[in-house]
Amino acid sequence: MDFNTKISVIIPTLNEEKYIAKCIHHLNKQSVSPYEIIIVDDDSGDRTKIIAKLLGCKVIHRRKSEIDFSKNIIATARNLGAKMAKGEYLFFVDADTILTDKNWLKKALLLMDKHRIDAIVGKFGCHDCRTILDKVLVSFWFHLSVIVKMLSGQHLYSMPSCLLIKKSVFNKTGGFPVFERNEDAALTRLIGRYYKIKLCLQCKSKTSVRRIRKMGYTNFLLYWLRYYLKRYGLRRIHLPRYEPIR
C-alpha cells in the first residue's frame, strides 16, 4: 500500500471558529498526512476563514450571492471542494468533527487496498456530550444507518462518520445529490449500488451534539424517523427544511 497517496480533505464551513482549529489539528496529526485541506466557506461572519488560512488550508469563499439556496448548500459546497481537489482520494469531514484515531486514514487505506473497496465510512461518537441522553441519541444516529442497511441492504451512512472515497468513483456517481436533505446518506446509497463501500468500525471519530440540542431531543428523533420513512420507505425525494445551527 502506497501511503504517499494524495488525499484531499474537504470541509464545508459557516461560522465555525469554535470548532475548525480542533478539526484541522486532528487532521494534521494523522499518521498518513493529508495532501491538502480545502475549506469551502459560505461567507462566514466570524474568524473561520482567518483561522483556516493561518493553519495552512486552502480556503474557497462562496459569497451568499453565489449560493443557490434552492439546493442543499452543504452538498454544493462539498461538490465544489471536490472539483477543486487535486488528490486521488477525497476525504469529507464536518467542521465540528474530530478524528480521535490518528490512524483513521491509514486504516481506511489499508482496508480499501486489501479488499478492493472504493469508499470507507467510520464510526462516530460525540466529543461534547453532557448527559446520558446525548450519548443515547448519538448512538441512535449512528446505528440507524446500520439498521437500515441490515433491513434493506442499502448503504445509508451519515457524514459525521467521515467518508474517504476514490475521486474517480466520486466523479462517476455524480457527487453529492443536491436535491436531497440527507445528502451524505444519499451518496453512500449511490456508491453502494454501483461500487464497494464498507463501514470501518475501527476508524473512529467524534462529532458535536449541537444540532440535537438546538432541535430538541424529541424533534431530532422524530425528524430523522420521518425522513427515513418518507425517503426510503415511501420513496419520496424531497428537500425538507433543516434549520442551520451556526
ChimeraX commands (.cxc) that place a marker at each C-alpha (Angstrom):
marker #1 position 0.00,0.00,0.00 radius 0.5
marker #1 position 1.36,3.41,-1.01 radius 0.5
marker #1 position 0.87,5.80,1.91 radius 0.5
marker #1 position 2.09,8.67,-0.26 radius 0.5
marker #1 position -1.30,8.62,-1.93 radius 0.5
marker #1 position -2.65,12.17,-2.21 radius 0.5
marker #1 position -5.71,12.71,-0.02 radius 0.5
marker #1 position -7.70,15.93,-0.32 radius 0.5
marker #1 position -9.72,16.80,2.77 radius 0.5
marker #1 position -12.89,18.83,2.15 radius 0.5
marker #1 position -14.70,20.72,4.93 radius 0.5
marker #1 position -17.78,22.93,4.37 radius 0.5
marker #1 position -17.96,25.80,6.85 radius 0.5
marker #1 position -20.17,28.62,8.06 radius 0.5
marker #1 position -19.23,30.42,11.27 radius 0.5
marker #1 position -17.15,27.54,12.63 radius 0.5
marker #1 position -14.44,29.44,14.54 radius 0.5
marker #1 position -15.27,27.49,17.71 radius 0.5
marker #1 position -14.57,24.12,16.07 radius 0.5
marker #1 position -12.44,24.47,12.95 radius 0.5
marker #1 position -8.98,24.70,14.59 radius 0.5
marker #1 position -9.51,21.49,16.57 radius 0.5
marker #1 position -10.81,19.69,13.47 radius 0.5
marker #1 position -7.76,20.73,11.44 radius 0.5
marker #1 position -5.38,19.96,14.32 radius 0.5
marker #1 position -6.52,16.33,14.46 radius 0.5
marker #1 position -6.34,16.01,10.68 radius 0.5
marker #1 position -2.73,17.18,10.73 radius 0.5
marker #1 position -1.91,14.60,13.43 radius 0.5
marker #1 position -2.91,11.73,11.16 radius 0.5
marker #1 position -0.20,9.12,10.61 radius 0.5
marker #1 position -0.95,9.47,6.88 radius 0.5
marker #1 position -0.80,13.20,6.23 radius 0.5
marker #1 position -3.44,14.80,4.01 radius 0.5
marker #1 position -2.09,16.29,0.79 radius 0.5
marker #1 position -4.33,19.33,1.19 radius 0.5
marker #1 position -7.20,20.59,3.35 radius 0.5
marker #1 position -9.84,22.54,1.44 radius 0.5
marker #1 position -12.29,24.75,3.31 radius 0.5
marker #1 position -15.41,25.74,1.37 radius 0.5
marker #1 position -16.77,28.67,3.36 radius 0.5
marker #1 position -20.24,30.09,2.90 radius 0.5
marker #1 position -19.46,33.71,3.75 radius 0.5
marker #1 position -18.75,33.26,7.46 radius 0.5
marker #1 position -19.06,36.38,9.58 radius 0.5
marker #1 position -16.57,35.19,12.18 radius 0.5
marker #1 position -12.86,34.19,12.08 radius 0.5
marker #1 position -13.35,30.80,10.37 radius 0.5
marker #1 position -11.53,31.76,7.15 radius 0.5
marker #1 position -8.69,33.51,9.01 radius 0.5
marker #1 position -8.07,30.51,11.27 radius 0.5
marker #1 position -8.16,28.09,8.34 radius 0.5
marker #1 position -5.67,30.15,6.32 radius 0.5
marker #1 position -3.31,30.50,9.28 radius 0.5
marker #1 position -3.36,26.71,9.64 radius 0.5
marker #1 position -2.34,26.24,6.03 radius 0.5
marker #1 position -5.68,25.35,4.47 radius 0.5
marker #1 position -6.87,26.34,1.04 radius 0.5
marker #1 position -10.00,28.46,1.50 radius 0.5
marker #1 position -12.72,28.78,-1.13 radius 0.5
marker #1 position -15.02,31.68,-0.26 radius 0.5
marker #1 position -18.60,31.47,-1.54 radius 0.5
marker #1 position -20.50,34.72,-1.19 radius 0.5
marker #1 position -24.21,34.48,-0.43 radius 0.5
marker #1 position -24.96,35.86,-3.90 radius 0.5
marker #1 position -23.14,32.85,-5.37 radius 0.5
marker #1 position -25.12,30.24,-3.44 radius 0.5
marker #1 position -28.26,28.61,-4.82 radius 0.5
marker #1 position -30.44,28.25,-1.73 radius 0.5
marker #1 position -32.98,26.12,-3.61 radius 0.5
marker #1 position -30.44,23.30,-3.33 radius 0.5
marker #1 position -28.75,21.61,-0.40 radius 0.5
marker #1 position -25.95,24.13,0.15 radius 0.5
marker #1 position -23.75,21.72,2.12 radius 0.5
marker #1 position -23.92,19.29,-0.80 radius 0.5
marker #1 position -22.99,22.01,-3.30 radius 0.5
marker #1 position -20.14,23.16,-1.03 radius 0.5
marker #1 position -18.74,19.64,-0.83 radius 0.5
marker #1 position -19.07,19.18,-4.58 radius 0.5
marker #1 position -17.23,22.45,-5.20 radius 0.5
marker #1 position -14.42,21.36,-2.89 radius 0.5
marker #1 position -14.18,18.04,-4.72 radius 0.5
marker #1 position -13.99,19.85,-8.06 radius 0.5
marker #1 position -11.04,21.92,-6.81 radius 0.5
marker #1 position -9.27,18.97,-5.14 radius 0.5
marker #1 position -6.02,17.62,-6.59 radius 0.5
marker #1 position -5.87,14.37,-4.63 radius 0.5
marker #1 position -6.58,10.85,-5.84 radius 0.5
marker #1 position -8.77,10.34,-2.77 radius 0.5
marker #1 position -11.34,12.67,-1.24 radius 0.5
marker #1 position -11.97,12.78,2.50 radius 0.5
marker #1 position -15.15,14.54,3.60 radius 0.5
marker #1 position -15.48,15.63,7.21 radius 0.5
marker #1 position -17.61,18.14,9.12 radius 0.5
marker #1 position -16.04,21.16,10.84 radius 0.5
marker #1 position -17.33,20.03,14.25 radius 0.5
marker #1 position -15.92,16.52,13.88 radius 0.5
marker #1 position -12.51,15.38,15.15 radius 0.5
marker #1 position -10.57,12.26,14.25 radius 0.5
marker #1 position -9.86,10.73,17.65 radius 0.5
marker #1 position -7.94,7.93,15.94 radius 0.5
marker #1 position -4.66,9.20,14.47 radius 0.5
marker #1 position -4.61,6.15,12.19 radius 0.5
marker #1 position -8.09,6.75,10.70 radius 0.5
marker #1 position -6.78,7.38,7.19 radius 0.5
marker #1 position -4.13,4.67,7.40 radius 0.5
marker #1 position -6.64,2.01,8.47 radius 0.5
marker #1 position -9.08,3.08,5.77 radius 0.5
marker #1 position -6.45,2.98,3.02 radius 0.5
marker #1 position -5.26,-0.47,4.11 radius 0.5
marker #1 position -8.83,-1.75,4.10 radius 0.5
marker #1 position -9.52,-0.29,0.68 radius 0.5
marker #1 position -6.33,-1.79,-0.74 radius 0.5
marker #1 position -6.80,-5.24,0.81 radius 0.5
marker #1 position -10.44,-5.73,-0.20 radius 0.5
marker #1 position -10.56,-3.56,-3.34 radius 0.5
marker #1 position -13.02,-1.16,-1.74 radius 0.5
marker #1 position -13.95,2.19,-3.29 radius 0.5
marker #1 position -15.14,4.08,-0.22 radius 0.5
marker #1 position -14.92,3.87,3.57 radius 0.5
marker #1 position -17.05,5.39,6.34 radius 0.5
marker #1 position -16.20,5.17,10.03 radius 0.5
marker #1 position -17.83,5.01,13.42 radius 0.5
marker #1 position -18.61,8.20,15.34 radius 0.5
marker #1 position -19.45,9.26,18.86 radius 0.5
marker #1 position -19.65,12.71,20.46 radius 0.5
marker #1 position -16.99,14.97,21.96 radius 0.5
marker #1 position -19.35,17.34,23.79 radius 0.5
marker #1 position -21.98,15.02,25.27 radius 0.5
marker #1 position -23.14,16.26,28.68 radius 0.5
marker #1 position -25.82,13.73,29.52 radius 0.5
marker #1 position -26.57,10.07,29.02 radius 0.5
marker #1 position -29.41,11.09,26.71 radius 0.5
marker #1 position -26.90,12.93,24.49 radius 0.5
marker #1 position -24.89,9.72,24.17 radius 0.5
marker #1 position -28.00,7.63,23.55 radius 0.5
marker #1 position -29.19,9.87,20.71 radius 0.5
marker #1 position -25.75,9.99,19.06 radius 0.5
marker #1 position -25.64,6.19,19.26 radius 0.5
marker #1 position -29.13,6.11,17.70 radius 0.5
marker #1 position -27.94,8.50,14.97 radius 0.5
marker #1 position -25.09,6.16,14.07 radius 0.5
marker #1 position -26.91,2.85,14.44 radius 0.5
marker #1 position -29.98,3.99,12.47 radius 0.5
marker #1 position -27.87,3.80,9.30 radius 0.5
marker #1 position -26.60,0.37,10.30 radius 0.5
marker #1 position -30.13,-0.89,10.98 radius 0.5
marker #1 position -31.41,0.42,7.65 radius 0.5
marker #1 position -28.51,-1.35,5.93 radius 0.5
marker #1 position -29.42,-4.64,7.67 radius 0.5
marker #1 position -33.12,-4.36,6.81 radius 0.5
marker #1 position -32.93,-3.02,3.26 radius 0.5
marker #1 position -29.43,-3.85,2.08 radius 0.5
marker #1 position -28.88,-0.16,1.26 radius 0.5
marker #1 position -25.85,1.76,2.46 radius 0.5
marker #1 position -27.15,4.91,4.16 radius 0.5
marker #1 position -24.34,6.29,6.25 radius 0.5
marker #1 position -24.26,9.78,7.76 radius 0.5
marker #1 position -21.28,12.06,7.27 radius 0.5
marker #1 position -20.20,12.70,10.87 radius 0.5
marker #1 position -18.67,9.24,10.49 radius 0.5
marker #1 position -16.44,10.75,7.73 radius 0.5
marker #1 position -16.14,9.45,4.17 radius 0.5
marker #1 position -12.98,8.51,2.29 radius 0.5
marker #1 position -13.60,7.83,-1.39 radius 0.5
marker #1 position -11.62,7.47,-4.59 radius 0.5
marker #1 position -12.04,10.68,-6.56 radius 0.5
marker #1 position -12.71,8.74,-9.75 radius 0.5
marker #1 position -15.62,6.94,-8.08 radius 0.5
marker #1 position -16.97,10.18,-6.61 radius 0.5
marker #1 position -17.00,11.76,-10.07 radius 0.5
marker #1 position -18.66,8.74,-11.66 radius 0.5
marker #1 position -21.51,8.80,-9.10 radius 0.5
marker #1 position -22.10,12.49,-9.80 radius 0.5
marker #1 position -21.09,13.69,-6.33 radius 0.5
marker #1 position -23.46,14.61,-3.50 radius 0.5
marker #1 position -27.11,14.79,-4.64 radius 0.5
marker #1 position -28.07,18.47,-4.30 radius 0.5
marker #1 position -31.82,17.95,-4.05 radius 0.5
marker #1 position -31.63,15.56,-1.10 radius 0.5
marker #1 position -31.70,16.69,2.52 radius 0.5
marker #1 position -29.59,13.82,3.79 radius 0.5
marker #1 position -27.02,14.19,1.02 radius 0.5
marker #1 position -24.41,12.06,2.77 radius 0.5
marker #1 position -26.64,9.00,3.09 radius 0.5
marker #1 position -27.91,9.59,-0.45 radius 0.5
marker #1 position -24.36,9.48,-1.78 radius 0.5
marker #1 position -23.40,6.32,0.11 radius 0.5
marker #1 position -26.55,4.71,-1.27 radius 0.5
marker #1 position -25.42,5.52,-4.81 radius 0.5
marker #1 position -21.91,4.29,-4.12 radius 0.5
marker #1 position -23.23,1.03,-2.68 radius 0.5
marker #1 position -25.40,0.48,-5.74 radius 0.5
marker #1 position -22.54,0.58,-8.22 radius 0.5
marker #1 position -19.32,0.26,-6.22 radius 0.5
marker #1 position -17.94,-1.19,-2.99 radius 0.5
marker #1 position -18.35,0.75,0.25 radius 0.5
marker #1 position -17.61,-0.50,3.74 radius 0.5
marker #1 position -18.14,0.60,7.33 radius 0.5
marker #1 position -14.88,0.58,9.31 radius 0.5
marker #1 position -15.72,0.24,13.00 radius 0.5
marker #1 position -12.05,0.74,13.90 radius 0.5
marker #1 position -11.98,4.15,12.16 radius 0.5
marker #1 position -13.30,6.34,14.97 radius 0.5
marker #1 position -14.23,9.99,15.17 radius 0.5
marker #1 position -16.28,12.22,17.42 radius 0.5
marker #1 position -18.74,14.93,16.45 radius 0.5
marker #1 position -20.76,17.62,18.21 radius 0.5
marker #1 position -24.31,17.22,19.52 radius 0.5
marker #1 position -25.07,20.92,18.99 radius 0.5
marker #1 position -27.74,20.15,16.38 radius 0.5
marker #1 position -29.51,17.75,18.72 radius 0.5
marker #1 position -29.54,20.40,21.45 radius 0.5
marker #1 position -30.82,23.12,19.12 radius 0.5
marker #1 position -33.58,20.98,17.62 radius 0.5
marker #1 position -34.50,19.37,20.93 radius 0.5
marker #1 position -34.31,15.66,21.68 radius 0.5
marker #1 position -37.86,14.79,20.59 radius 0.5
marker #1 position -37.81,16.91,17.43 radius 0.5
marker #1 position -34.43,15.49,16.39 radius 0.5
marker #1 position -35.60,11.92,16.85 radius 0.5
marker #1 position -38.90,12.48,15.02 radius 0.5
marker #1 position -37.24,14.41,12.20 radius 0.5
marker #1 position -34.94,11.53,11.26 radius 0.5
marker #1 position -37.52,8.82,11.73 radius 0.5
marker #1 position -39.92,10.71,9.42 radius 0.5
marker #1 position -37.14,11.39,6.94 radius 0.5
marker #1 position -36.06,7.76,6.60 radius 0.5
marker #1 position -39.70,6.61,6.36 radius 0.5
marker #1 position -40.58,9.08,3.61 radius 0.5
marker #1 position -37.34,8.84,1.66 radius 0.5
marker #1 position -36.59,5.14,1.82 radius 0.5
marker #1 position -39.97,3.71,2.77 radius 0.5
marker #1 position -42.29,5.77,0.56 radius 0.5
marker #1 position -39.52,6.69,-1.94 radius 0.5
marker #1 position -40.24,10.42,-1.76 radius 0.5
marker #1 position -37.29,12.54,-2.80 radius 0.5
marker #1 position -37.63,15.89,-1.09 radius 0.5
marker #1 position -35.63,18.68,0.47 radius 0.5
marker #1 position -37.31,19.41,3.82 radius 0.5
marker #1 position -36.23,22.48,5.74 radius 0.5
marker #1 position -33.32,21.84,8.05 radius 0.5
marker #1 position -32.53,24.79,10.32 radius 0.5
marker #1 position -28.89,25.97,10.25 radius 0.5
marker #1 position -27.05,25.62,13.54 radius 0.5
marker #1 position -24.22,28.10,13.06 radius 0.5
marker link #1:1,2 radius 0.2
marker link #1:2,3 radius 0.2
marker link #1:3,4 radius 0.2
marker link #1:4,5 radius 0.2
marker link #1:5,6 radius 0.2
marker link #1:6,7 radius 0.2
marker link #1:7,8 radius 0.2
marker link #1:8,9 radius 0.2
marker link #1:9,10 radius 0.2
marker link #1:10,11 radius 0.2
marker link #1:11,12 radius 0.2
marker link #1:12,13 radius 0.2
marker link #1:13,14 radius 0.2
marker link #1:14,15 radius 0.2
marker link #1:15,16 radius 0.2
marker link #1:16,17 radius 0.2
marker link #1:17,18 radius 0.2
marker link #1:18,19 radius 0.2
marker link #1:19,20 radius 0.2
marker link #1:20,21 radius 0.2
marker link #1:21,22 radius 0.2
marker link #1:22,23 radius 0.2
marker link #1:23,24 radius 0.2
marker link #1:24,25 radius 0.2
marker link #1:25,26 radius 0.2
marker link #1:26,27 radius 0.2
marker link #1:27,28 radius 0.2
marker link #1:28,29 radius 0.2
marker link #1:29,30 radius 0.2
marker link #1:30,31 radius 0.2
marker link #1:31,32 radius 0.2
marker link #1:32,33 radius 0.2
marker link #1:33,34 radius 0.2
marker link #1:34,35 radius 0.2
marker link #1:35,36 radius 0.2
marker link #1:36,37 radius 0.2
marker link #1:37,38 radius 0.2
marker link #1:38,39 radius 0.2
marker link #1:39,40 radius 0.2
marker link #1:40,41 radius 0.2
marker link #1:41,42 radius 0.2
marker link #1:42,43 radius 0.2
marker link #1:43,44 radius 0.2
marker link #1:44,45 radius 0.2
marker link #1:45,46 radius 0.2
marker link #1:46,47 radius 0.2
marker link #1:47,48 radius 0.2
marker link #1:48,49 radius 0.2
marker link #1:49,50 radius 0.2
marker link #1:50,51 radius 0.2
marker link #1:51,52 radius 0.2
marker link #1:52,53 radius 0.2
marker link #1:53,54 radius 0.2
marker link #1:54,55 radius 0.2
marker link #1:55,56 radius 0.2
marker link #1:56,57 radius 0.2
marker link #1:57,58 radius 0.2
marker link #1:58,59 radius 0.2
marker link #1:59,60 radius 0.2
marker link #1:60,61 radius 0.2
marker link #1:61,62 radius 0.2
marker link #1:62,63 radius 0.2
marker link #1:63,64 radius 0.2
marker link #1:64,65 radius 0.2
marker link #1:65,66 radius 0.2
marker link #1:66,67 radius 0.2
marker link #1:67,68 radius 0.2
marker link #1:68,69 radius 0.2
marker link #1:69,70 radius 0.2
marker link #1:70,71 radius 0.2
marker link #1:71,72 radius 0.2
marker link #1:72,73 radius 0.2
marker link #1:73,74 radius 0.2
marker link #1:74,75 radius 0.2
marker link #1:75,76 radius 0.2
marker link #1:76,77 radius 0.2
marker link #1:77,78 radius 0.2
marker link #1:78,79 radius 0.2
marker link #1:79,80 radius 0.2
marker link #1:80,81 radius 0.2
marker link #1:81,82 radius 0.2
marker link #1:82,83 radius 0.2
marker link #1:83,84 radius 0.2
marker link #1:84,85 radius 0.2
marker link #1:85,86 radius 0.2
marker link #1:86,87 radius 0.2
marker link #1:87,88 radius 0.2
marker link #1:88,89 radius 0.2
marker link #1:89,90 radius 0.2
marker link #1:90,91 radius 0.2
marker link #1:91,92 radius 0.2
marker link #1:92,93 radius 0.2
marker link #1:93,94 radius 0.2
marker link #1:94,95 radius 0.2
marker link #1:95,96 radius 0.2
marker link #1:96,97 radius 0.2
marker link #1:97,98 radius 0.2
marker link #1:98,99 radius 0.2
marker link #1:99,100 radius 0.2
marker link #1:100,101 radius 0.2
marker link #1:101,102 radius 0.2
marker link #1:102,103 radius 0.2
marker link #1:103,104 radius 0.2
marker link #1:104,105 radius 0.2
marker link #1:105,106 radius 0.2
marker link #1:106,107 radius 0.2
marker link #1:107,108 radius 0.2
marker link #1:108,109 radius 0.2
marker link #1:109,110 radius 0.2
marker link #1:110,111 radius 0.2
marker link #1:111,112 radius 0.2
marker link #1:112,113 radius 0.2
marker link #1:113,114 radius 0.2
marker link #1:114,115 radius 0.2
marker link #1:115,116 radius 0.2
marker link #1:116,117 radius 0.2
marker link #1:117,118 radius 0.2
marker link #1:118,119 radius 0.2
marker link #1:119,120 radius 0.2
marker link #1:120,121 radius 0.2
marker link #1:121,122 radius 0.2
marker link #1:122,123 radius 0.2
marker link #1:123,124 radius 0.2
marker link #1:124,125 radius 0.2
marker link #1:125,126 radius 0.2
marker link #1:126,127 radius 0.2
marker link #1:127,128 radius 0.2
marker link #1:128,129 radius 0.2
marker link #1:129,130 radius 0.2
marker link #1:130,131 radius 0.2
marker link #1:131,132 radius 0.2
marker link #1:132,133 radius 0.2
marker link #1:133,134 radius 0.2
marker link #1:134,135 radius 0.2
marker link #1:135,136 radius 0.2
marker link #1:136,137 radius 0.2
marker link #1:137,138 radius 0.2
marker link #1:138,139 radius 0.2
marker link #1:139,140 radius 0.2
marker link #1:140,141 radius 0.2
marker link #1:141,142 radius 0.2
marker link #1:142,143 radius 0.2
marker link #1:143,144 radius 0.2
marker link #1:144,145 radius 0.2
marker link #1:145,146 radius 0.2
marker link #1:146,147 radius 0.2
marker link #1:147,148 radius 0.2
marker link #1:148,149 radius 0.2
marker link #1:149,150 radius 0.2
marker link #1:150,151 radius 0.2
marker link #1:151,152 radius 0.2
marker link #1:152,153 radius 0.2
marker link #1:153,154 radius 0.2
marker link #1:154,155 radius 0.2
marker link #1:155,156 radius 0.2
marker link #1:156,157 radius 0.2
marker link #1:157,158 radius 0.2
marker link #1:158,159 radius 0.2
marker link #1:159,160 radius 0.2
marker link #1:160,161 radius 0.2
marker link #1:161,162 radius 0.2
marker link #1:162,163 radius 0.2
marker link #1:163,164 radius 0.2
marker link #1:164,165 radius 0.2
marker link #1:165,166 radius 0.2
marker link #1:166,167 radius 0.2
marker link #1:167,168 radius 0.2
marker link #1:168,169 radius 0.2
marker link #1:169,170 radius 0.2
marker link #1:170,171 radius 0.2
marker link #1:171,172 radius 0.2
marker link #1:172,173 radius 0.2
marker link #1:173,174 radius 0.2
marker link #1:174,175 radius 0.2
marker link #1:175,176 radius 0.2
marker link #1:176,177 radius 0.2
marker link #1:177,178 radius 0.2
marker link #1:178,179 radius 0.2
marker link #1:179,180 radius 0.2
marker link #1:180,181 radius 0.2
marker link #1:181,182 radius 0.2
marker link #1:182,183 radius 0.2
marker link #1:183,184 radius 0.2
marker link #1:184,185 radius 0.2
marker link #1:185,186 radius 0.2
marker link #1:186,187 radius 0.2
marker link #1:187,188 radius 0.2
marker link #1:188,189 radius 0.2
marker link #1:189,190 radius 0.2
marker link #1:190,191 radius 0.2
marker link #1:191,192 radius 0.2
marker link #1:192,193 radius 0.2
marker link #1:193,194 radius 0.2
marker link #1:194,195 radius 0.2
marker link #1:195,196 radius 0.2
marker link #1:196,197 radius 0.2
marker link #1:197,198 radius 0.2
marker link #1:198,199 radius 0.2
marker link #1:199,200 radius 0.2
marker link #1:200,201 radius 0.2
marker link #1:201,202 radius 0.2
marker link #1:202,203 radius 0.2
marker link #1:203,204 radius 0.2
marker link #1:204,205 radius 0.2
marker link #1:205,206 radius 0.2
marker link #1:206,207 radius 0.2
marker link #1:207,208 radius 0.2
marker link #1:208,209 radius 0.2
marker link #1:209,210 radius 0.2
marker link #1:210,211 radius 0.2
marker link #1:211,212 radius 0.2
marker link #1:212,213 radius 0.2
marker link #1:213,214 radius 0.2
marker link #1:214,215 radius 0.2
marker link #1:215,216 radius 0.2
marker link #1:216,217 radius 0.2
marker link #1:217,218 radius 0.2
marker link #1:218,219 radius 0.2
marker link #1:219,220 radius 0.2
marker link #1:220,221 radius 0.2
marker link #1:221,222 radius 0.2
marker link #1:222,223 radius 0.2
marker link #1:223,224 radius 0.2
marker link #1:224,225 radius 0.2
marker link #1:225,226 radius 0.2
marker link #1:226,227 radius 0.2
marker link #1:227,228 radius 0.2
marker link #1:228,229 radius 0.2
marker link #1:229,230 radius 0.2
marker link #1:230,231 radius 0.2
marker link #1:231,232 radius 0.2
marker link #1:232,233 radius 0.2
marker link #1:233,234 radius 0.2
marker link #1:234,235 radius 0.2
marker link #1:235,236 radius 0.2
marker link #1:236,237 radius 0.2
marker link #1:237,238 radius 0.2
marker link #1:238,239 radius 0.2
marker link #1:239,240 radius 0.2
marker link #1:240,241 radius 0.2
marker link #1:241,242 radius 0.2
marker link #1:242,243 radius 0.2
marker link #1:243,244 radius 0.2
marker link #1:244,245 radius 0.2
marker link #1:245,246 radius 0.2
view
